[in-house]
Amino acid sequence: MAEKIKLFDTSKCTGCRGCQLACKQWNQLPARQTRPRGTYQNPPDLQWNTFLLMRFQEMTDGKGGVKWFYRHNACMHCTDAACVKVCPSGALYYTDMQTVGLNRAKCIACKECISACPFDIPRYDEKADKISKCDMCESRLANNLEPACAKACPTGALLWGDKDALLKKAYKRAKDLGGDAVVYGDKYVNGTHLVYVLQEKVSVYDELPTNPSVPLSIVLWKDVLKPLSLLAAGGVLAGSFLHYVLHGPKAPDENGTEKKEGGE
C-alpha cells in the first residue's frame, strides 16, 4: 500500500475552519460553550473534544499593514512516534497506513504520551479518564475515503494523497512562494504524515517546534536500556536452566539446609 500524507499549504488557507467543523462532525465530538477572546482562534487550544484546531495569528508586515496566518494544528502522525514508544498498553499503535491510531478501550490514562509528544498533541479527558487525539479518520481511510478535514477544504489548502507526489508538490510550492517559505515535517522524527508548506520561517508560528524529536530519555530507555534488561533477564533464566540440567534440583536436608537430591 502506497504511503500517504496530508499536506497543508498555509498560503492557500482562508481560515474558514471547515476542516475543524468536519472533524467535529465525523468524530461525533461534543461542542462546548465558547467565549470571545479577542482572537479568531477558538477554542484557545487543542482539547479532548477538539482533535483539530485552526490556529490564528496576526502581526505587522513592517509597512504599516497586518499579516494573518492560519495553521492546521492536529496530530502529526510521526513515523517514529514517541507516543507509540512509551504507551505501555498498546492503545497507541501504527496503522496499515503508517499513521498513528488510538484504541481508547486500551488506554490506561498513564499520560506518558502527553509528556513524550514533541508536538504537544494528546489531550486528557478527565471525565472518561482516557487520552484523545486525531487518528487521521482511520475508519474513513479503511474504506478508501480521505480524512474528513481534507474532504471539507474548499480552497485546496488541505490535500490527502501519495507521499512522494505531495512532497514533490510541496517543495515546488515553497519554491514558487519564495522568500522564507519552507516545507515542514518530512525531515523530523523519520517523517510526519501531516506536512506543511509554511509561508514564513518556522519560528514565526505559535506552538510549532523548530526542531522536534523523540526525547533522548525515551530513546535510551526503549531502544537501549530496555532491550539490554530483557537480554540480561534472559541470561539469568538460561543460566538457571543450565544449572538445573547439570546439577539437578535442590532439596532441603533434615537440618533445613539444601542438598542435592540423591546425595548424602
C-alpha positions in Angstrom: 0.0 0.0 0.0 1.5 3.4 -1.0 2.3 5.6 1.9 0.1 8.7 2.1 0.3 12.0 3.8 -1.8 15.1 4.5 -0.4 18.3 3.1 -1.4 21.8 4.4 -0.5 24.9 2.5 -0.7 28.0 4.7 -0.7 30.3 1.7 -4.0 28.8 0.4 -5.9 28.8 3.7 -8.6 31.4 4.2 -9.3 30.4 7.8 -12.9 29.2 7.1 -12.4 26.4 9.7 -14.4 24.0 7.6 -11.8 21.3 8.4 -12.3 21.9 12.1 -16.0 21.6 11.9 -15.8 18.5 9.7 -13.5 16.8 12.2 -16.0 17.5 15.0 -18.9 16.1 12.9 -17.2 13.0 11.7 -15.8 12.0 15.1 -19.0 13.0 16.8 -17.1 15.2 19.3 -19.3 17.2 21.6 -19.3 21.0 21.4 -18.6 23.2 24.4 -19.5 26.8 25.2 -17.0 29.2 23.8 -16.5 32.9 24.6 -14.9 35.9 22.8 -11.1 36.2 23.5 -10.2 38.9 21.0 -8.9 36.4 18.5 -10.3 34.5 15.6 -8.9 31.3 17.2 -11.5 29.3 19.2 -11.1 27.3 21.3 -7.7 28.6 22.6 -6.0 25.2 22.3 -6.5 21.5 21.4 -8.8 19.8 23.8 -10.0 16.2 24.4 -13.1 17.1 22.3 -11.1 19.1 19.7 -8.8 16.9 17.7 -8.1 19.7 15.1 -7.6 23.4 15.8 -7.1 26.2 13.3 -4.5 28.5 14.9 -4.7 32.1 14.0 -2.0 34.8 14.3 -1.8 38.4 13.1 1.4 40.6 13.0 2.6 43.7 11.3 4.2 43.4 7.9 6.6 46.2 8.8 5.0 48.5 6.3 2.0 49.7 8.3 -0.1 46.7 7.3 -1.1 43.5 9.0 -0.5 39.9 8.0 -2.8 37.0 9.0 -1.5 33.4 9.4 -3.6 30.2 9.8 -2.2 26.9 10.8 -3.9 23.5 10.8 -3.0 22.1 14.2 -3.5 18.3 14.7 -1.6 15.1 15.3 1.4 15.0 13.0 1.3 11.1 12.8 5.1 10.7 13.2 6.8 7.7 11.5 9.0 7.4 14.7 6.2 8.3 17.2 7.3 9.0 20.7 3.7 8.3 21.9 3.7 4.8 20.5 7.2 4.1 22.0 6.0 5.0 25.6 2.5 3.6 25.5 2.5 0.6 27.8 -0.9 -0.8 26.9 -0.8 -0.8 23.1 -3.6 1.9 23.0 -1.4 3.9 20.6 -0.2 2.0 17.5 0.8 2.3 13.9 -2.0 1.6 11.3 -1.6 -0.1 8.0 -1.4 3.5 6.5 1.6 4.1 8.8 -0.4 6.8 10.7 -0.8 6.6 14.5 -4.1 5.1 15.7 -5.7 5.2 19.1 -7.7 2.4 20.8 -9.3 4.3 23.7 -10.5 1.0 25.2 -6.9 0.0 25.9 -5.9 3.4 27.3 -5.0 3.3 31.0 -4.6 7.1 31.3 -0.9 6.9 32.3 -0.4 10.1 30.4 3.1 9.1 29.2 2.2 10.1 25.7 1.4 13.6 26.7 4.9 14.1 28.2 6.6 12.3 25.3 5.0 14.0 22.3 7.3 16.7 20.8 4.3 18.4 19.2 2.1 18.6 22.4 -0.9 16.8 20.8 -2.6 14.2 23.1 -5.2 15.6 25.5 -6.6 14.0 28.6 -10.3 13.5 29.0 -10.8 13.7 32.8 -14.4 12.5 32.8 -13.6 9.4 30.7 -10.1 9.0 32.2 -8.8 8.5 28.7 -6.5 10.2 26.2 -7.8 11.7 22.9 -6.2 12.7 19.7 -6.7 12.7 15.9 -6.5 9.3 14.3 -6.5 10.7 10.7 -10.0 9.4 10.3 -8.8 5.8 10.3 -12.3 4.5 9.7 -12.5 6.5 6.5 -9.1 5.5 5.3 -10.0 1.9 5.8 -12.8 2.4 3.3 -10.7 4.3 0.7 -12.0 7.7 1.8 -9.9 10.7 2.5 -9.9 12.3 6.0 -12.9 14.4 6.7 -10.9 17.6 7.1 -9.3 17.2 3.7 -12.7 16.4 2.2 -14.2 19.6 3.6 -11.4 22.1 2.5 -12.8 24.4 -0.2 -9.5 26.0 -1.3 -7.1 23.1 -1.8 -5.1 24.2 1.2 -5.5 20.7 2.6 -4.8 17.7 0.5 -4.6 13.9 1.1 -2.6 11.7 -1.3 0.5 9.7 -2.1 3.5 10.8 -0.1 6.0 11.1 -2.9 3.6 13.1 -5.1 2.6 15.5 -2.4 6.1 16.1 -1.2 7.1 17.0 -4.7 4.2 19.4 -4.9 5.1 20.9 -1.5 8.7 21.7 -2.5 7.6 23.2 -5.8 5.0 25.3 -4.0 7.6 26.6 -1.4 10.0 27.4 -4.3 7.2 29.3 -6.1 6.3 31.3 -3.0 9.9 32.2 -2.4 11.1 34.4 0.5 11.2 32.4 3.7 8.7 29.7 2.5 9.7 26.3 3.7 8.4 22.7 3.8 8.0 21.4 7.4 7.6 17.9 8.7 9.2 15.4 6.3 12.6 15.7 7.9 11.7 15.2 11.5 11.0 12.0 13.5 11.7 10.0 10.3 8.9 12.0 8.6 5.4 13.1 9.6 2.2 12.3 7.9 1.0 15.9 8.2 3.3 18.1 6.2 3.2 21.9 6.0 4.1 24.5 3.4 4.8 27.5 5.6 4.9 31.0 4.1 7.3 32.2 6.9 10.1 30.8 9.0 9.1 28.0 11.4 9.9 30.2 14.4 7.1 32.6 13.3 4.3 30.1 14.0 3.0 29.7 17.5 3.3 26.3 19.2 5.3 24.8 16.3 8.7 23.4 17.5 11.7 24.3 15.3 13.4 21.0 15.8 11.0 18.3 17.1 12.5 15.0 18.1 11.8 12.0 20.3 13.1 12.8 23.8 16.6 11.3 24.5 15.3 9.7 27.7 12.8 7.7 25.7 15.3 6.7 23.0 17.7 5.5 25.7 15.1 3.5 27.6 13.1 2.0 24.8 15.9 1.4 22.2 18.9 0.7 24.5 18.3 0.0 28.2 15.0 -2.0 27.9 16.5 -4.4 25.3 19.6 -4.8 27.5 17.5 -5.5 30.5 15.4 -8.1 28.6 18.7 -9.7 27.4 20.0 -9.8 31.0 16.8 -11.4 32.3 17.0 -14.0 29.5 20.6 -14.7 30.6 19.5 -15.3 34.2 16.8 -17.7 33.1 19.2 -19.5 30.7 21.8 -19.8 33.5 19.3 -21.2 35.9 18.1 -23.8 33.4 21.7 -24.8 32.6 22.4 -25.2 36.3 19.3 -27.4 36.7 20.4 -29.6 33.8 24.0 -30.0 35.1 23.4 -30.3 38.8 19.8 -31.3 39.2 17.2 -29.8 41.6 18.0 -28.9 45.2 16.1 -30.2 48.2 16.3 -29.3 52.0 18.0 -31.8 54.3 16.8 -32.6 57.8 18.7 -29.6 59.2 16.9 -27.2 56.9 19.8 -26.7 54.6 19.8 -27.5 50.9 21.4 -30.6 49.5 21.5 -32.2 46.1 18.7 -34.9 45.7 20.2 -38.4 45.9 23.2 -37.2 47.8 24.2 -37.7 51.4 
